[in-house]
Structures are given as structure tokens and as C-alpha cells.
Amino acid sequence: MKLLVYGAGVLGSLFSARLHEARHDVSLLARGERLASLRRHGVQLAEAGSPDVRRVPVPVVEHPAGGYDLTAVFVRTHQVDAVLESLAGLEGDVLFLLNWAAGAKPLGAVIGHERVLLGFGTAGGTMEGDVVRYRAPSFITRRVATPIGEPDGRTTPRLEGIVREFRTAGINAKAEPKMDAWLKTHAAFEVPLGQAVHTAGGPVALADDPDAVRGMLRIMRQNLAAMPTPPVPGAFAALRTLPEGLLVATLRRFLRSPTAVHSGLSDASPATVAELDRLAEQLRAYARIR
């Protein structure tokens, strides 16, 4: 399988490096200064807190082209429209591994419905200059799989092939039959979390304000209650059923954890704000039409 990873941020860099090191035929698409850095140094990776930087010479390209069996898209929600335009008219399946609560239809309307797969990259990290700093694998993170699914929930040969391809590179992927519901559930949680962290000035600062955490939790509950189907994964149902005090304490511990600090939640860039705004817009639209 010939693969193109579209987007050279944290997730795209991590995925492409793992695929390349596993000897898969993969290229990484980047532009501007990021492209120049990748051409000079390759993908630079380091565990959070470690001075050691590993360089992986992933082939890089500046523009998408034909000939790829699969394009895996790792961009922010508000950047998807430009990606769709660049992929329209090309061949090959396209797997969108990103925050997206608008469903598959607007994606397929531009590039062809038969090309679309949905997913979400579960790895985490931050950019430190041109170095991707990722959190060290733990017992818990090793058990968190990257979900991938067909828009209609079927388990198809192409879906099974992609899952196998990723697993051979050490990426813990799994077929998810309710991928669209998974993404909407995640957005219902992610938007209040990201907006509250941004307002507070970081995850630790938010953890120090129990009233703000309580307000964030209530918005999460409202979002989940507005969904016509049960949350996916089912564990998110706990946000609707467990006592508020227990959940506030649990969320405060999470916000102080290394997982939260090194997950990208501390990123207060304009791009992060734009992504959260677009994702919130998608959730509002979904609530209006359901």
C-alpha cells in the first residue's frame, strides 16, 4: 500500500515516522518552513522530558498527487475545506483522522463518497520548534486504540487492510462500527474542555479552579444529553450518570497529569481557537437538524 500522510503536525509526524520505520511506502506532505525543516532534518522525535532527539528520514512532498492507495489526513477541523479542494479529482481512499462532528457527507460531496473513511488519531504530543515531543507510552495509552471506520459502519476489506497496515507499524488501530457517533461524542467532550483550558490559561490553571471545572462538566453533560444516540465509547456515559463531585475531582486530577500537560491542551495558538470554534459550530448544526 502506498501511503500519503497529509499534515506534518504532531500526529502526522508521529504516524509517518512509525510507518517509515516499519518499511512502509509512505510520504509526508508539508509546506513552508515545516517542509524545509523536514527536508533538512527529517521528522525529529523526542519523548517528553528527554534530551534525546531521534531523526527519521521520511520522504516529504509539497503537493498531493495521484498514485496513492490511501491518504491519511491529519489537519485541524477548520483546515479541512482546503484539503478537500486539493484532493478533489485524485484517486485513492482518504482517511480523515481528526476532530470532525459534521459526518461524512460534506467530505464525500467534494472528493467522492466512496473514497471517505473516518477516524481519530489517539496519540498525543506537542511541537517544540521542529521537534515533536510525545508522551512516553504507558499501560493506559497502549490500550487506547486509534479508531477507524466506514461511514456506514460496515467492516469492509479496505478497512481491515488499513487496520492491518497500521498495526504492522506498531499503531494500535481498530475497526470502529460507530465512527461517526464516536467523533460526535468526542467533540461533545473536547469543545468544552478545550475552551475551558484556553480561558483558564492551561490545564493546570483550570484544575486549580473547581468552579470552572464544574461549569465545563455541565456543558459536557448538556452536549451529551442533546445527542440522539448513546455515547461512543460507552464509557462517556459516566459523564452523565456519576455524581458531579466525583467527576469534578477526577477531571481535576486528569488536568494536572502528564498526559494532559503533554497532550497539546496547553496549545493556545490561534489555530487551536479556530479549530474549537469550527467544531462547536458543527455540534450546534447537528443539534439543530437532529
C-alpha positions in Angstrom: 0.0 0.0 0.0 1.3 3.4 -1.0 0.5 6.0 1.7 0.4 9.8 1.9 0.2 11.4 5.3 -1.3 14.9 4.8 -0.3 17.2 7.5 3.1 17.4 9.3 2.0 18.4 12.8 2.3 16.2 15.9 0.1 13.3 14.8 1.1 13.3 11.1 4.7 13.4 12.0 4.4 10.5 14.5 2.3 8.3 12.2 4.5 8.9 9.2 7.7 8.2 11.2 6.3 4.9 12.6 5.1 3.8 9.1 8.5 4.7 7.6 10.5 2.9 10.3 8.3 -0.2 9.7 9.4 0.0 6.0 6.0 1.1 4.6 5.9 3.1 1.4 4.9 6.4 3.0 5.4 10.1 2.2 4.6 13.1 4.4 3.0 16.3 3.0 4.2 19.6 4.4 4.6 23.2 3.3 6.6 26.3 4.1 9.2 26.3 6.9 8.0 22.9 8.1 8.7 21.4 4.7 12.2 22.9 4.6 13.0 21.6 8.1 11.8 18.1 7.2 14.0 18.1 4.1 17.0 19.1 6.2 16.5 17.0 9.3 13.7 14.5 8.7 11.0 14.0 11.3 12.5 14.8 14.7 11.0 13.0 17.7 11.7 13.1 21.4 9.9 11.8 24.4 8.6 14.5 26.7 11.4 15.5 29.2 14.2 13.7 27.3 17.1 15.5 25.7 17.5 12.7 23.1 16.1 13.5 19.6 15.6 10.8 17.0 15.6 11.8 13.3 13.5 9.7 10.9 14.1 10.4 7.2 10.5 10.2 6.0 10.2 11.3 2.3 8.4 14.6 2.0 6.2 16.2 -0.7 4.7 19.7 -1.1 1.6 18.9 -3.0 -0.8 15.9 -3.2 -0.7 13.9 -6.3 -2.2 10.7 -7.8 -0.8 7.2 -7.2 -1.5 6.8 -3.5 -3.7 4.0 -2.3 -4.5 5.9 0.9 -4.2 9.4 2.0 -4.4 9.8 5.8 -5.4 13.4 6.7 -4.1 15.0 9.9 -5.1 18.6 9.9 -7.3 20.8 12.1 -11.0 21.0 11.7 -11.0 24.4 10.1 -8.4 23.4 7.5 -10.4 20.6 6.0 -12.1 22.6 3.3 -8.7 23.5 1.7 -7.6 19.8 2.0 -10.8 18.7 0.2 -10.1 21.1 -2.7 -6.6 19.8 -3.1 -7.7 16.1 -3.1 -10.7 16.5 -5.4 -10.1 14.8 -8.8 -7.4 12.5 -7.4 -7.8 8.8 -6.9 -7.3 6.6 -3.8 -9.1 6.3 -0.4 -8.9 9.2 2.1 -8.9 8.6 5.8 -9.7 11.7 7.9 -8.0 11.2 11.3 -9.1 14.4 13.0 -11.7 16.3 15.0 -14.9 16.2 12.9 -18.5 16.3 14.0 -20.2 17.1 10.7 -20.4 13.5 9.4 -19.1 12.0 6.1 -21.5 13.7 3.7 -19.7 17.1 3.3 -16.4 15.3 2.8 -17.8 12.9 0.2 -19.6 15.7 -1.6 -16.2 17.2 -2.7 -14.0 14.1 -3.1 -16.5 11.3 -3.8 -18.4 9.5 -1.1 -16.8 6.1 -2.0 -13.4 7.5 -1.0 -14.1 8.6 2.5 -13.2 6.8 5.8 -13.4 8.4 9.2 -11.1 8.0 12.2 -9.3 9.7 15.0 -5.6 9.8 15.9 -5.2 9.0 19.6 -1.5 9.7 20.1 -0.5 12.9 21.8 2.3 15.4 22.0 3.5 18.9 21.4 5.7 20.8 18.9 8.9 22.3 20.4 10.3 24.2 17.4 10.6 21.5 14.8 10.8 18.6 17.4 7.8 16.6 18.1 7.7 15.8 21.8 5.4 12.9 22.6 4.3 11.4 25.8 6.0 8.1 26.7 3.8 5.1 26.2 2.2 3.8 29.4 0.0 0.9 30.3 -3.1 3.0 29.8 -2.1 4.7 26.5 -1.1 1.4 25.0 -4.6 0.2 25.5 -6.2 3.2 23.8 -6.7 2.3 20.1 -6.9 4.5 17.1 -10.5 4.0 15.8 -11.1 3.8 12.1 -14.4 3.2 10.4 -16.5 3.2 7.3 -19.2 6.0 7.3 -21.9 3.4 7.1 -20.5 1.2 9.8 -19.6 -1.8 7.6 -16.5 -3.9 8.1 -15.0 -3.9 4.6 -11.9 -5.4 3.1 -10.3 -2.0 2.7 -11.0 -1.1 6.4 -9.5 -4.4 7.5 -6.5 -3.8 5.2 -5.8 -0.3 6.7 -6.1 -1.6 10.3 -3.6 -4.4 9.4 -1.2 -1.9 7.8 -1.2 0.4 10.8 -0.8 -2.4 13.3 2.3 -3.7 11.5 3.8 -0.2 12.2 3.0 -0.5 15.9 0.0 1.7 15.7 -2.8 0.3 17.8 -5.6 0.7 15.3 -9.1 -0.9 15.4 -12.2 -1.0 13.3 -15.0 1.1 14.8 -18.5 0.4 13.5 -19.9 3.6 15.0 -17.2 6.0 14.0 -19.5 9.0 13.3 -21.1 8.7 16.7 -17.6 8.3 18.2 -16.5 11.6 16.7 -19.6 13.4 17.8 -19.2 12.1 21.3 -15.6 13.2 21.4 -16.5 16.7 20.1 -19.1 17.0 22.8 -16.3 16.4 25.4 -13.5 18.1 23.6 -15.1 21.5 22.8 -15.9 22.4 26.4 -12.6 21.0 27.6 -10.5 22.9 25.1 -12.4 26.2 25.5 -12.2 26.0 29.3 -8.5 25.2 29.2 -7.9 28.2 26.9 -9.9 30.6 29.1 -8.1 29.4 32.2 -4.6 29.7 30.6 -3.7 26.0 30.6 -4.8 22.6 32.0 -3.1 23.1 35.4 -4.7 26.5 35.9 -8.1 25.1 35.1 -7.6 22.3 37.6 -6.9 25.0 40.3 -10.4 26.4 39.6 -13.0 23.8 40.7 -15.9 26.1 39.8 -14.6 26.4 36.2 -14.2 22.6 36.0 -17.8 22.2 37.3 -19.1 24.6 34.7 -17.1 22.8 32.0 -18.6 19.4 33.1 -22.1 20.8 32.9 -21.6 21.9 29.3 -20.3 18.4 28.5 -23.4 16.9 30.1 -25.6 19.2 28.1 -23.8 18.3 24.8 -24.1 14.5 25.5 -27.8 14.8 26.5 -28.5 16.5 23.2 -27.2 13.5 21.2 -30.0 11.2 20.0 -27.8 8.1 20.4 -25.8 6.7 23.3 -22.2 8.0 23.7 -19.5 6.1 21.9 -17.3 4.8 23.5 -19.8 3.8 26.2 -17.5 5.0 29.0 -18.5 8.6 28.2 -21.9 7.8 29.6 -20.3 8.1 33.0 -20.1 11.9 32.5 -24.0 11.8 32.5 -24.5 9.4 35.4 -21.8 9.7 38.0 -22.1 12.3 40.8 -20.9 15.7 39.9 -18.4 16.0 42.8 -16.7 12.7 41.9 -16.4 13.8 38.2 -15.0 17.2 39.1 -12.3 15.6 41.3 -11.5 13.1 38.5 -11.2 15.8 35.9 -9.0 18.0 38.1 -6.6 15.1 38.6 -6.6 14.5 34.8 -5.8 18.1 34.1 -2.8 18.0 36.4 -1.5 14.7 34.9 1.5 14.5 32.5 -1.0 13.1 29.9 -3.0 16.3 29.9 0.1 18.6 30.1 1.8 16.9 27.1 -1.3 16.2 25.1 -1.5 19.6 23.3 -4.1 21.0 25.6 -1.6 23.8 26.5 -1.5 25.0 22.9 -3.2 28.4 23.0 -2.4 29.3 19.4 -5.0 31.0 17.1 -5.2 27.7 15.2 -6.4 25.9 18.3 -9.1 28.5 18.9 -10.2 28.4 15.2 -10.5 24.6 15.4 -12.6 24.7 18.6 -14.8 27.3 17.0 -15.4 25.2 13.9 -16.0 22.1 15.9 -18.5 23.9 18.2 -20.3 25.2 15.0 -20.6 21.6 13.8 -22.1 20.5 17.1 -24.6 23.3 17.0 -25.6 22.4 13.5 -26.0 18.8 14.4 -28.2 19.7 17.4 -30.5 21.9 15.1 -31.1 19.2 12.5 -31.4 16.0 14.5 
